[in-house]
Amino acid sequence: MPRNLTALRFLYAVFLSAVILAFALFVQQGNRLQTDLVALLPQERQWNEIQVAADKIQEKRLNQQIIALVGHSQAERAFAVAAQISGQWRASGLFREISDKTQPNLTALQHEIKRLRLAVLPQNVQNQLITEPVLYFEQYAQQIVNPFAQTSLLPLEQDWLGLGRFVLAQSQQLSAVQWNPNNGMLYIRQQDKTWVLVRAELHRAELIDGQQALLDLMEQSSQTVRQQGGALLTAGSALFAAAAKQQAEKESTLMSIIGVSLTLLLLLVVFRTVRVLWLFLPIMIGMLCGIVATIACFGQIHILTLVIGTSLIGVLIDFPLHWLASALFAQQWHPERTMRKLRLTFLVTLLITLLGYGLLWFTVLPVLKQTALFSAVALISAIFCTLLYLPFCFQGYRPKFKPRPPRFDLTFAAKYQYAVLAVIAVFVAIGLYKSKWRDDIRQWVAMPPQMLEQAKRIGELTGIDLGSQYFLIAADNDEELLEKDKQLSQRLTELNQPHQSLSQWIQPQARQRQLAQQIAQHIEPADYAVLEQIGLPTESVQKDINALIEQPPISLQTALNGSLGQGWKTLYLGEIGAGKVGGIIKVARIQDSDALLNLANQQDIYWQDKPSHLNRAFQQARDQAAWLKVLSFLFAGLLLWRLFGIKSAVKILLIPLTAIVITIACFGWLNMPISLFAMFGLLLVSAIGIDYTAYMHTAQEPLHNKRGAVLLAATTTVISFALLGLSATPAVVAFGLSVSIGVMVSVLITFRFLR
């Protein structure tokens, strides 16, 4: 046997060497740590191909865009500071494009206005031209002779009808942003402050590699603005992702340091020997193998997987502690012999825990798949290390003192057990009634309140919609798209629902031709006679009317590619697959959500509400995880039945199941929802609870000795998971709290009923 053990140790050492080499290779290659929030989302199974394609286009646009507003009480200072910030951003090399100034060629702009003047003519002006042309020309004449009135950029000889006057206003109606012709910058004037708009588009590589550099640049820009008495507002998905990564890395490091330190301190106090450092060998090996396996399978490991993985310290050390704790109470302790006695316990616990993680693999959530693989591999590796190396590391170990085995006086509970059970039953019943089963995407990441407030403020100032609720319209071509867009826009107007749509800006080509013909048919020389009174040649007006008929209509894509169409590009998606083109209608300040849902026929008009959609997906994943847990209990019951008989199997399973029910009740009293991650914590409660009950049932040790070992292991576990309560992410807090409460309850029940 020793020879076989030596061979196994050698083979495992070779395996660990390969793991270390693979880890070094992954580190050298870089880009193995995943921080993209999209990776947390469920695999899409409900949206069709068109909806998924449209969502990806929207995500790409949002992920690469950074919006900033530079504000100052003095307008000139605001423009100067904004120019300084743009210079800093260009020098950083993080951005592919920075839009801080727009200086169009006047001749080209005039040509564009002339081509667009009929296509973007407001509906009320169209109606007036056709039904009340005399009134239209009277108002036009008054504007011409008024020296203070705002006129068109087109000279009269290029636009005798005056249609070009409305082009700029129509092109800028999406937001409250104005253009300063002196410096070419975009700005908003609100009360006593001028806000200058700066847009930037990141290099795609910087979404992954330059997140810390992006945060540093934003901090530098903020300091620059503050030093000059101004204010800076920034928004962008990349900023949220970078902040989430930074927060997760800090949390992971802090929790690891505190968790290891507290666990080490506890072990040093209990065992009073530096040899306890060897107990961390299975932990380090398990974590390393888990990381390598996850990267090998998924290509990357998500930062949230690592944050949750740090809590495994308490679980991975349970097995070594079950083994080493017996040395504190045994008269004659032999490492190898004691390990052989515990092999069955370790095997049962390992199989049941792996069963839970294995079923978790079938969830639709990628981060849970990663966590399941990471935890399973870490657990297997840690147990092998415990079995093969720890007895060798503790050869000749003798405790320096023999603590008295812990004794638990349960006389009171036994004497008044019915009263105690009644109180517990009422507590659990009320807690279950108060419990809420709900998931919210906002709980999955720690969104800095300051960033959220700045994004909200930017939306209020600019009128730029940063939300993710919109109608998706699919059509065979751009003409059909505009027609459908117009019909849907009219129905939204009837519902008094504020929205932004392409048809609010440009008409389909067929409508442009029809409008030109209607103008020619309905306008007579007498209608524009007032222009002759102010000195305009009426024959030129007639020529301009004829020119409208001869002018070819402008297409949607041509209009969008011009300088005046840039602001409307966000509403056009282009090719979205299946031979379709797509457009969106953004809605704001939703009045009646049910009425909006009724407008979507799910054939060519879809209601896209990403947060609600994700919340439903998370709820389905949570329900799926719950059913998988039930299935794992059935499989575990079959395994325990085969090993220990039906009575022992029911007793072993009933304890963690009761702990889970009480934990859910505690969440109800704490007014915390049972989310997907809380459910994941309950899965671990069952695995850890079965570990303790199986050890108490199978270990050939005195009762008090086994209780001491379980209490020590549970303490290290609670330390690790309770630290997750320090997280700024509500989902992580719920995960840690569910495990901590569940483990403590499981231990109490185990001590009470397993004797």
C-alpha positions in Angstrom: 0.0 0.0 0.0 2.8 2.6 0.8 4.3 1.9 -2.6 1.0 2.5 -4.3 0.5 5.6 -2.3 3.9 6.9 -3.3 3.1 6.2 -7.0 -0.2 8.1 -6.6 1.6 11.1 -5.0 4.1 11.1 -7.8 1.3 11.1 -10.5 -0.6 13.8 -8.7 2.5 15.9 -8.5 3.0 15.5 -12.3 -0.6 16.5 -12.8 -0.1 19.6 -10.6 3.0 20.5 -12.5 0.9 20.5 -15.7 -1.7 22.6 -14.1 0.9 25.2 -13.0 2.3 25.3 -16.5 -1.1 25.8 -18.0 -1.9 28.6 -15.5 1.4 30.3 -16.3 0.6 30.0 -20.0 -2.8 31.6 -19.5 -1.4 34.4 -17.5 1.2 35.1 -20.2 -1.4 35.1 -22.9 -3.5 37.7 -20.9 -7.2 38.6 -21.4 -8.4 35.6 -19.4 -10.3 37.5 -16.8 -13.8 38.2 -18.0 -15.6 41.4 -16.7 -18.2 42.0 -19.4 -21.6 42.3 -17.7 -23.2 40.7 -20.8 -21.5 37.4 -19.8 -23.7 37.3 -16.7 -26.8 37.1 -18.8 -28.8 33.9 -19.5 -28.3 32.2 -22.9 -31.0 33.6 -25.1 -33.9 31.2 -25.7 -37.0 33.3 -26.0 -36.1 36.1 -28.5 -36.0 35.2 -32.2 -33.1 35.8 -34.5 -34.2 39.3 -35.4 -34.6 40.4 -31.8 -31.2 39.0 -30.8 -29.5 40.6 -33.7 -31.1 44.0 -32.9 -30.1 43.7 -29.3 -26.5 42.9 -30.2 -26.3 46.0 -32.4 -27.7 48.1 -29.6 -25.3 46.6 -27.0 -22.3 47.2 -29.3 -23.2 50.8 -29.7 -23.7 51.4 -26.0 -20.6 49.5 -25.0 -18.3 51.6 -27.1 -19.8 55.0 -26.5 -18.8 57.5 -23.8 -20.9 60.7 -23.4 -19.6 63.6 -21.3 -21.0 67.0 -20.5 -18.6 69.8 -19.4 -20.5 72.5 -17.4 -19.5 76.0 -16.4 -21.3 79.1 -15.3 -19.3 81.1 -18.0 -20.1 79.9 -21.5 -16.6 80.6 -22.9 -14.9 78.8 -20.1 -17.2 75.8 -20.7 -16.2 75.6 -24.3 -12.5 76.1 -23.4 -12.5 73.4 -20.7 -14.4 71.0 -23.1 -11.7 71.5 -25.7 -9.1 70.7 -23.0 -10.9 67.5 -22.0 -11.1 66.4 -25.7 -7.3 67.0 -26.0 -6.7 64.7 -23.0 -8.9 62.0 -24.4 -7.2 62.1 -27.8 -3.8 61.9 -26.1 -4.8 58.8 -24.2 -5.2 56.7 -27.3 -8.2 54.9 -25.9 -10.7 56.2 -28.4 -11.2 55.5 -32.0 -13.2 58.7 -32.6 -14.0 61.8 -30.5 -16.8 64.1 -31.6 -16.4 67.4 -29.9 -16.7 69.8 -32.8 -18.8 69.9 -36.0 -17.7 72.3 -38.7 -19.5 71.4 -41.8 -18.6 72.9 -45.2 -21.2 75.6 -45.8 -21.7 74.8 -49.4 -22.1 71.1 -48.7 -24.5 71.8 -45.9 -26.6 74.1 -48.1 -26.7 71.3 -50.7 -27.8 68.8 -48.1 -30.5 71.1 -46.7 -31.9 71.6 -50.3 -32.1 67.9 -50.8 -33.8 67.3 -47.4 -36.2 70.2 -47.5 -39.1 68.2 -48.8 -38.2 64.9 -47.2 -38.2 66.3 -43.6 -40.9 68.9 -44.0 -43.0 68.9 -40.7 -46.5 67.4 -41.1 -48.2 70.7 -39.9 -46.3 72.6 -42.6 -47.3 70.1 -45.2 -51.0 70.5 -44.2 -50.8 74.3 -44.3 -49.1 74.3 -47.7 -51.9 72.2 -49.2 -54.9 73.4 -47.4 -54.0 77.0 -46.5 -51.2 78.1 -48.9 -52.1 81.8 -48.6 -51.5 81.8 -44.8 -48.3 79.9 -45.3 -46.9 82.5 -47.7 -48.1 85.4 -45.6 -46.1 84.0 -42.6 -43.2 83.4 -44.8 -43.2 86.9 -46.1 -43.3 88.3 -42.6 -40.3 86.3 -41.7 -38.3 87.5 -44.7 -38.9 91.2 -44.0 -38.3 90.8 -40.2 -34.5 91.5 -39.6 -34.6 89.7 -36.3 -36.3 86.5 -37.5 -34.2 83.3 -37.8 -33.8 82.5 -41.5 -32.6 79.5 -43.4 -29.0 78.8 -44.3 -30.2 78.6 -47.9 -30.2 81.8 -49.8 -33.5 82.8 -51.4 -32.4 82.0 -54.9 -32.0 78.3 -53.8 -35.2 78.1 -51.8 -37.9 80.4 -53.0 -40.6 78.4 -51.3 -38.8 78.7 -47.9 -39.0 74.9 -47.1 -35.4 74.8 -46.0 -36.2 76.9 -42.9 -37.4 73.8 -41.2 -34.6 71.4 -41.9 -32.2 72.3 -39.1 -35.0 72.4 -36.5 -36.3 68.9 -37.6 -32.8 67.5 -37.5 -32.2 68.7 -34.0 -35.6 67.7 -32.5 -34.2 64.5 -30.9 -32.5 66.4 -28.1 -32.1 69.8 -26.5 -28.5 70.1 -27.8 -27.7 73.2 -29.8 -24.9 73.9 -32.3 -22.5 76.8 -31.8 -21.5 78.0 -35.3 -18.6 80.0 -33.9 -16.6 77.0 -32.6 -18.6 74.1 -33.9 -19.4 72.6 -30.5 -22.6 71.2 -29.3 -24.0 72.6 -26.0 -27.1 73.0 -23.8 -27.9 76.1 -21.9 -29.8 75.6 -18.7 -30.4 78.3 -16.2 -27.1 79.8 -15.3 -24.8 77.1 -16.7 -23.6 76.0 -20.1 -23.0 72.3 -20.7 -20.8 71.3 -23.7 -21.3 67.8 -25.2 -18.4 65.6 -26.0 -19.0 62.1 -27.5 -16.3 59.4 -27.9 -16.1 55.9 -29.3 -13.7 53.4 -27.7 -11.5 51.1 -29.7 -13.0 47.7 -29.3 -9.8 46.4 -27.7 -10.1 49.0 -25.0 -13.4 47.4 -23.8 -11.3 44.6 -22.4 -7.7 45.8 -21.9 -8.1 49.5 -21.1 -10.8 49.5 -18.4 -8.5 50.7 -15.6 -6.9 53.3 -17.9 -10.4 54.5 -18.8 -11.3 55.0 -15.2 -8.0 56.8 -14.5 -8.7 59.1 -17.5 -12.2 59.9 -16.3 -10.8 60.8 -12.9 -8.1 63.0 -14.5 -10.7 64.7 -16.6 -12.9 65.3 -13.5 -10.0 66.9 -11.6 -9.1 69.1 -14.6 -12.7 70.4 -14.8 -13.0 70.9 -11.0 -9.8 72.9 -10.9 -11.3 75.4 -13.3 -14.5 75.7 -11.4 -16.6 73.5 -13.7 -18.5 70.2 -13.4 -18.1 67.0 -15.4 -20.8 64.4 -16.1 -20.0 61.1 -17.8 -21.9 58.1 -18.8 -21.3 54.9 -20.8 -21.6 51.1 -20.4 -17.8 50.8 -20.5 -17.6 53.0 -17.4 -20.0 50.8 -15.5 -18.2 47.7 -16.6 -14.8 49.1 -15.6 -16.1 50.2 -12.2 -17.7 46.8 -11.7 -14.5 45.0 -12.5 -12.5 47.3 -10.1 -15.0 46.7 -7.3 -15.0 43.0 -7.8 -11.2 42.8 -7.8 -11.1 44.8 -4.6 -13.8 42.6 -3.0 -12.1 39.4 -4.1 -8.7 40.5 -2.7 -10.2 41.8 0.5 -12.4 38.8 1.2 -9.5 36.4 0.4 -7.1 38.2 2.8 -9.6 38.5 5.6 -11.0 35.0 5.2 -7.6 33.4 5.1 -6.4 35.5 8.0 -9.4 34.7 10.3 -9.3 31.1 9.4 -5.6 30.9 10.0 -5.9 32.7 13.3 -8.7 30.3 14.4 -6.6 27.3 13.5 -3.5 28.6 15.2 -5.5 29.2 18.4 -7.0 25.7 18.3 -4.0 23.6 17.2 -1.2 25.9 18.3 1.3 24.8 15.7 2.5 26.3 12.4 1.8 23.0 10.8 -1.8 24.1 10.3 -0.4 26.1 7.3 -0.4 22.7 5.5 -4.2 22.8 5.7 -4.1 25.6 3.1 -2.3 23.4 0.6 -5.6 21.7 -0.5 -7.2 25.1 -0.7 -4.5 26.6 -3.0 -4.3 23.5 -5.2 -8.1 23.4 -5.4 -8.5 27.1 -6.4 -5.7 26.8 -8.9 -7.1 23.7 -10.6 -10.6 25.3 -10.6 -9.3 28.4 -12.3 -7.3 26.4 -15.0 -10.3 24.1 -15.7 -12.7 27.0 -16.1 -10.4 28.9 -18.4 -9.7 25.7 -20.4 -13.4 25.1 -20.8 -14.8 28.6 -21.3 -11.7 30.5 -22.5 -12.1 33.0 -19.7 -13.2 33.1 -16.1 -15.6 35.8 -14.9 -14.7 38.1 -12.1 -17.9 37.2 -10.3 -16.9 33.5 -10.4 -13.7 34.4 -8.5 -15.6 36.5 -6.0 -17.9 33.6 -5.2 -14.9 31.2 -5.4 -13.2 33.0 -2.5 -16.0 31.7 -0.3 -15.0 28.1 -1.2 -12.1 28.5 1.3 -14.4 27.5 4.1 -15.8 24.5 2.2 -12.5 23.2 0.9 -11.0 23.2 4.4 -13.8 21.2 5.9 -12.3 17.8 4.8 -8.8 18.5 6.3 -10.5 19.8 9.5 -12.7 16.7 9.9 -9.5 14.7 9.8 -7.1 16.8 11.9 -9.7 17.8 14.5 -9.8 14.1 15.7 -6.2 14.6 16.9 -7.3 17.0 19.5 -9.4 14.4 21.3 -7.8 11.1 20.5 -5.4 9.4 22.9 -3.3 7.9 20.1 -3.6 9.7 16.8 -2.2 8.2 13.6 -2.6 10.4 10.4 -2.7 7.5 7.9 -5.0 5.4 9.9 -7.4 8.2 10.7 -7.5 9.2 7.0 -8.4 5.7 6.0 -11.3 5.7 8.5 -12.7 8.9 6.9 -12.4 7.8 3.3 -16.0 6.6 3.1 -17.3 9.9 4.6 -15.2 11.9 2.2 -16.4 9.8 -0.7 -20.1 10.1 0.2 -19.8 13.9 0.7 -17.9 14.3 -2.5 -20.4 12.4 -4.6 -23.4 14.2 -3.2 -21.7 17.7 -3.6 -20.6 16.9 -7.1 -24.1 15.8 -7.9 -25.4 19.2 -6.9 -22.8 21.0 -8.9 -23.3 18.6 -11.9 -27.0 19.4 -12.1 -26.2 23.1 -11.8 -24.3 22.8 -15.0 -27.6 22.4 -16.8 -28.8 25.9 -15.9 -29.0 28.5 -18.7 -26.8 31.0 -16.8 -23.2 31.0 -18.0 -21.8 32.3 -14.7 -23.5 29.5 -12.8 -22.0 27.0 -15.3 -18.6 28.5 -14.6 -19.1 28.5 -10.8 -20.3 24.9 -10.9 -17.2 23.7 -12.9 -14.8 25.8 -10.8 -16.3 24.5 -7.5 -16.4 20.9 -8.6 -12.9 20.8 -9.9 -11.6 22.7 -6.8 -13.4 20.2 -4.5 -12.0 17.1 -6.3 -8.5 18.5 -6.4 -8.6 19.5 -2.7 -9.8 16.1 -1.6 -7.1 14.3 -3.5 -4.5 16.6 -2.0 -6.0 16.0 1.5 -5.9 12.2 1.0 -2.4 12.0 -0.6 -0.3 14.7 1.1 -1.7 15.8 4.4 -1.0 12.5 6.3 2.6 12.8 5.1 2.8 16.5 6.2 1.5 15.7 9.7 3.7 12.6 10.4 4.5 12.5 14.1 2.2 15.4 15.0 1.0 15.5 18.6 -1.3 18.3 19.9 0.4 20.4 22.5 -2.8 20.4 24.5 -5.9 18.4 24.7 -9.0 20.6 24.8 -12.1 19.3 26.5 -14.6 18.1 23.9 -17.4 20.6 23.5 -20.5 19.6 25.4 -23.9 20.9 24.5 -26.6 21.0 27.1 -29.8 20.4 25.3 -31.8 19.7 28.5 -33.9 22.9 28.1 -34.7 22.1 24.5 -35.6 18.5 25.4 -37.7 19.6 28.4 -39.7 22.2 26.6 -39.3 20.7 23.1 -43.0 21.1 22.1 -43.0 24.8 23.1 -39.7 25.4 21.3 -41.0 23.6 18.2 -44.2 25.6 18.3 -42.3 28.9 18.5 -40.0 27.7 15.6 -43.0 26.6 13.6 -44.7 30.0 14.0 -41.5 31.8 13.1 -41.0 29.7 10.0 -44.6 29.9 8.9 -44.7 33.7 9.1 -41.3 34.0 7.5 -42.3 31.7 4.6 -45.5 33.8 4.1 -43.4 37.0 4.1 -40.8 35.6 1.7 -40.5 37.1 -1.8 -39.2 35.2 -4.8 -37.9 37.9 -7.1 -34.9 38.6 -9.3 -33.7 42.0 -10.5 -30.8 42.5 -12.9 -29.8 45.6 -10.9 -28.8 43.4 -8.0 -26.3 41.5 -10.1 -23.7 44.2 -10.4 -22.7 47.0 -8.0 -23.6 50.2 -9.9 -21.9 53.2 -8.3 -24.7 55.6 -7.3 -22.7 58.5 -8.5 -22.4 57.0 -12.0 -26.1 56.3 -12.1 -26.9 59.8 -11.0 -24.6 61.3 -13.7 -26.2 59.1 -16.4 -29.7 60.2 -15.3 -28.6 63.9 -15.3 -27.1 63.6 -18.8 -30.4 62.2 -20.1 -32.4 65.0 -18.5 -30.1 67.7 -19.9 -29.7 66.5 -23.4 -32.9 64.6 -24.0 -30.8 61.7 -25.2 -32.5 58.4 -24.3 -30.1 56.1 -22.5 -32.8 53.6 -21.7 -33.3 50.1 -23.1 -37.0 50.0 -23.8 -38.0 50.4 -27.4 -40.1 49.0 -30.2 -38.2 47.0 -32.8 -39.6 47.2 -36.4 -38.5 44.7 -39.1 -39.1 45.3 -42.8 -38.0 44.1 -46.2 -36.6 47.5 -47.1 -36.2 51.0 -45.9 -39.4 52.3 -47.6 -41.5 49.7 -45.9 -39.6 50.4 -42.6 -40.6 54.0 -42.7 -44.2 53.2 -43.5 -44.5 50.8 -40.5 -42.6 53.3 -38.4 -45.1 56.0 -39.2 -48.1 53.9 -38.5 -46.7 52.8 -35.1 -45.7 56.4 -34.3 -49.3 57.6 -35.0 -50.7 55.0 -32.6 -48.2 56.0 -29.9 -49.2 59.6 -30.4 -52.9 58.7 -30.0 -51.9 57.1 -26.6 -50.1 60.3 -25.6 -46.9 58.3 -25.3 -43.7 60.3 -25.7 -41.4 58.6 -28.3 -38.7 59.1 -30.9 -39.0 57.6 -34.3 -37.5 58.0 -37.8 -40.8 58.9 -39.3 -40.9 62.0 -37.1 -37.9 63.2 -39.2 -38.1 61.9 -42.7 -40.8 60.8 -45.1 -40.7 57.7 -47.3 -39.7 58.3 -51.0 -43.2 57.6 -52.2 -44.6 60.3 -49.8 -41.9 62.8 -51.0 -43.1 62.3 -54.6 -46.7 62.6 -53.6 -46.1 65.7 -51.6 -44.3 67.4 -54.5 -47.2 66.7 -56.8 -49.8 67.9 -54.2 -47.9 71.2 -53.8 -47.8 71.7 -57.6 -51.5 70.9 -57.9 -52.8 73.0 -55.0 -50.6 76.1 -55.1 -51.7 78.8 -57.5 -49.9 82.1 -58.3 -52.5 84.0 -56.3 -51.5 82.1 -53.2 -47.9 83.5 -53.2 -48.8 86.9 -54.5 -47.7 88.4 -51.2 -44.1 87.5 -52.1 -44.3 89.8 -55.2 -45.4 92.6 -52.9 -42.1 92.3 -51.0 -40.1 92.2 -54.2 -39.7 88.5 -54.9 -40.1 87.3 -58.5 -43.1 85.1 -58.6 -41.8 83.2 -61.7 -38.9 82.0 -59.6 -41.3 80.6 -57.0 -43.1 78.7 -59.8 -39.8 77.4 -61.0 -39.0 76.2 -57.5 -42.3 74.3 -57.4 -41.5 72.6 -60.7 -38.1 71.8 -59.4 -39.6 69.9 -56.5 -41.3 67.5 -58.9 -38.2 67.0 -60.9 -35.9 66.5 -57.8 -35.4 62.8 -57.1 -36.5 61.8 -53.6 -33.8 61.1 -51.0 -33.5 57.7 -49.5 -33.3 57.0 -45.8 -29.7 55.8 -45.8 -28.5 58.7 -47.9 -30.2 61.1 -45.5 -28.7 59.3 -42.4 -25.2 59.4 -43.9 -25.3 63.2 -44.2 -24.2 65.5 -41.4 -27.8 66.4 -40.4 -28.8 62.8 -40.1 -26.1 61.7 -37.6 -28.3 62.2 -34.6 -31.0 59.9 -36.1 -28.6 57.0 -36.8 -29.3 55.5 -33.4 -32.9 54.7 -34.6 -31.7 52.8 -37.6 -30.2 49.4 -37.3 -29.6 48.4 -40.9 -29.4 44.7 -41.8 -30.6 42.6 -38.9 -30.6 39.1 -40.6 -33.2 37.1 -42.4 -33.1 39.6 -45.3 -34.6 42.3 -43.0 -33.7 45.8 -42.1 -34.5 47.1 -38.7 -35.4 50.4 -37.0 -36.4 51.3 -33.4 -38.8 53.6 -31.8 -37.6 54.7 -28.4 -40.2 55.4 -25.7 -39.8 57.5 -22.5 -41.9 58.1 -19.4 -44.1 55.0 -20.1 -47.8 55.8 -19.4 -49.4 52.4 -19.9 -47.2 49.4 -20.3 -50.0 47.0 -21.2 -51.1 49.3 -24.0 -47.6 49.3 -25.4 -47.4 45.5 -25.3 -50.6 45.3 -27.3 -49.0 47.2 -30.1 -46.3 44.5 -30.6 -47.6 41.8 -32.9 -44.3 39.7 -32.5 -44.1 39.3 -36.3 -42.6 42.5 -37.5 -43.1 44.8 -34.5 -41.5 43.7 -31.2 -41.5 45.3 -27.7 -37.9 45.1 -26.5 -37.7 45.6 -22.7 -34.2 44.2 -21.8 -34.4 44.6 -18.0 -37.8 43.0 -17.7 -36.9 40.3 -20.2 -33.7 39.5 -18.2 -35.6 39.4 -14.9 -38.0 36.9 -16.4 -35.1 34.8 -17.6 -33.4 34.9 -14.2 -36.7 33.8 -12.6 -36.9 30.9 -14.9 -33.2 30.0 -14.2 -34.0 30.3 -10.4 -37.0 28.0 -10.8 -34.9 25.6 -12.9 -32.2 25.6 -10.2 -34.9 24.8 -7.6 -36.2 21.8 -9.5 -32.6 20.7 -10.1 -32.0 20.8 -6.4 -35.1 18.7 -5.8 -33.7 16.2 -8.3 -30.3 16.3 -6.6 -32.1 15.4 -3.3 -33.7 12.4 -4.9 -30.4 11.2 -6.4 -28.7 11.8 -3.0 -31.4 9.9 -1.3 -30.9 6.9 -3.6 -27.2 6.9 -3.0 -27.6 7.2 0.8 -30.3 4.5 0.8 -27.9 2.1 -1.0 -25.1 2.9 1.5 -26.9 3.3 4.8 -30.5 2.2 4.5 -33.7 4.1 4.1 -34.0 5.3 7.7 -30.5 6.8 7.8 -30.9 8.3 4.4 -34.1 10.1 5.3 -32.5 11.4 8.5 -29.4 12.6 6.7 -31.4 14.5 4.0 -34.1 15.8 6.3 -31.6 18.0 8.3 -30.3 20.1 5.4 -33.8 20.3 3.9 -35.1 21.7 7.2 -32.2 24.2 7.3 -33.1 25.4 3.8 -36.7 26.0 4.8 -35.7 27.9 7.9 -33.2 30.0 5.9 -36.0 31.0 3.5 -38.1 32.0 6.4 -35.2 34.1 7.8 -35.0 35.9 4.4 -38.7 36.6 4.7 -38.2 38.2 8.1 -35.2 40.2 6.8 -37.4 41.4 3.8 -34.8 40.1 1.4 -35.9 38.4 -1.9 -35.0 34.8 -2.7 -33.1 35.6 -5.9 -31.2 33.2 -8.2 -28.0 33.7 -6.2 -29.8 33.1 -2.9 -31.1 29.9 -4.4 -27.6 29.0 -5.4 -26.6 29.6 -1.8 -29.3 27.2 -0.7 -27.9 24.6 -3.0 -24.6 24.9 -1.1 -26.4 24.7 2.2 -27.7 21.3 1.3 -24.3 20.1 0.2 -22.5 21.3 3.3 -25.4 20.1 5.5 -25.1 16.6 4.1 -21.4 16.8 4.6 -21.9 17.4 8.3 -24.7 14.8 8.8 -22.8 12.2 6.8 -19.7 12.8 8.9 -21.7 12.5 12.1 -23.3 9.3 10.9 -20.3 7.5 9.5 -17.2 8.7 11.4 -16.1 6.1 14.0 -15.4 8.7 16.7 -17.0 9.6 20.0 -20.0 11.9 19.7 -18.3 14.9 21.4 -15.3 14.5 19.2 -17.4 14.6 16.1 -19.3 17.6 17.3 -16.0 19.4 17.9 -14.8 18.6 14.4 -18.1 19.8 12.8 -18.2 22.9 14.9 -14.7 23.8 13.8 -15.4 23.2 10.2 -18.7 25.1 10.3 -16.9 28.1 11.9 -14.4 28.3 9.0 -17.3 28.0 6.5 -19.4 30.7 8.2 -16.3 33.0 8.3 -15.8 32.7 4.5 -19.4 33.1 3.5 -20.3 35.8 6.1 -17.5 37.9 4.5 -19.5 38.1 1.3 -21.8 40.4 3.3 -19.1 43.0 2.8 -19.8 43.0 -0.9 -21.4 46.0 -2.6 -23.3 43.7 -4.9 -26.7 42.7 -3.5 -26.7 39.3 -5.3 -23.3 38.4 -3.6 -24.6 39.5 -0.2 -27.7 37.3 -0.6 -25.5 34.4 -1.6 -23.2 34.7 1.4 -26.1 35.3 3.8 -28.1 32.3 2.6 -25.1 30.0 3.1 -24.1 31.5 6.5 -27.6 31.2 8.0 -28.2 27.8 6.4 -24.9 26.3 7.8 -25.5 27.6 11.3 -29.1 26.2 11.3 -27.9 22.9 9.9 -25.3 22.5 12.6 -27.8 23.2 15.4 -30.3 20.7 14.0 -27.5 18.1 13.5 -26.3 18.4 17.1 -29.9 18.2 18.3 -31.1 15.1 16.4 -27.9 13.2 15.5 -26.6 11.6 18.6 
